[in-house]
Amino acid sequence: MANGKNIMPICYPKGKKTEYTRAIITNDIAIELSDPNTSPTLPEGIQIKSRPSYSQNFIIVEAPDPFSAMAALPILQATE
């Protein structure tokens, strides 16, 4: 936190860096499950935040901060 504000990383699609394509990276990650009755093995520090009732094949996981969320992506992508 700097000056009372959160610092959040941003990303852009490759080759399309405009203010309209900017995405802010948060602590939350949506994961699509191949079987909605299972839960993936999560890296340390990543916890299940919710299972949306409107989309049973997804769970929302939460990292301690956006940078931890980015670091966990390769591990989470390899779990399914």
C-alpha positions as CSV (number, residue, x, y, z in Angstrom):
1,M,0.0,0.0,0.0
2,A,1.4,3.4,-1.0
3,N,-0.1,6.6,0.3
4,G,-3.2,4.6,1.5
5,K,-3.8,3.1,-1.9
6,N,-3.4,-0.4,-3.1
7,I,-0.8,-1.1,-5.8
8,M,-2.1,-3.6,-8.3
9,P,-0.3,-5.0,-11.3
10,I,-1.9,-4.6,-14.8
11,C,-1.5,-6.6,-18.0
12,Y,-2.4,-6.1,-21.6
13,P,-3.0,-8.6,-24.5
14,K,0.1,-9.0,-26.5
15,G,0.4,-6.2,-29.1
16,K,-2.7,-4.4,-27.8
17,K,-1.5,-1.9,-25.2
18,T,-4.3,0.7,-24.8
19,E,-6.3,2.0,-21.9
20,Y,-9.2,0.0,-23.3
21,T,-7.4,-3.4,-23.2
22,R,-5.9,-2.9,-19.7
23,A,-6.7,-5.6,-17.2
24,I,-6.1,-5.1,-13.4
25,I,-4.8,-8.2,-11.7
26,T,-6.5,-8.9,-8.3
27,N,-6.2,-11.5,-5.6
28,D,-9.0,-13.6,-7.1
29,I,-8.7,-16.3,-9.7
30,A,-11.5,-18.2,-11.4
31,I,-10.7,-21.8,-12.1
32,E,-12.8,-24.0,-14.4
33,L,-13.1,-27.6,-13.1
34,S,-13.4,-30.6,-15.4
35,D,-15.5,-32.2,-12.6
36,P,-17.5,-29.8,-10.4
37,N,-17.5,-32.4,-7.6
38,T,-13.8,-32.1,-7.1
39,S,-11.5,-29.5,-5.7
40,P,-8.0,-29.0,-7.1
41,T,-4.8,-29.2,-5.1
42,L,-4.0,-25.6,-4.3
43,P,-0.5,-24.1,-3.8
44,E,0.3,-22.9,-0.3
45,G,-1.4,-19.6,0.5
46,I,-4.2,-20.0,-2.1
47,Q,-7.6,-20.7,-0.6
48,I,-11.0,-21.4,-2.1
49,K,-13.1,-18.3,-1.7
50,S,-16.4,-19.4,-3.2
51,R,-18.2,-21.8,-5.5
52,P,-20.6,-19.7,-7.6
53,S,-24.1,-21.2,-7.6
54,Y,-24.6,-19.7,-11.1
55,S,-21.6,-21.6,-12.6
56,Q,-21.1,-25.0,-11.0
57,N,-17.9,-25.8,-13.0
58,F,-16.0,-22.9,-11.5
59,I,-14.5,-22.0,-8.2
60,I,-13.0,-18.7,-7.1
61,V,-9.7,-18.9,-5.3
62,E,-8.0,-16.1,-3.4
63,A,-4.3,-15.3,-3.0
64,P,-2.8,-13.1,-0.3
65,D,-2.1,-10.4,-2.9
66,P,-2.2,-9.9,-6.7
67,F,1.5,-10.7,-7.1
68,S,1.0,-14.1,-5.3
69,A,-2.0,-14.7,-7.6
70,M,0.3,-14.2,-10.7
71,A,3.0,-16.4,-9.2
72,A,0.4,-19.2,-8.6
73,L,-1.0,-19.3,-12.1
74,P,1.5,-21.8,-13.7
75,I,0.9,-24.2,-10.7
76,L,-2.9,-23.8,-10.9
77,Q,-2.9,-24.3,-14.7
78,A,-1.0,-27.6,-14.3
79,T,-3.4,-29.0,-11.6
80,E,-6.3,-29.9,-14.0
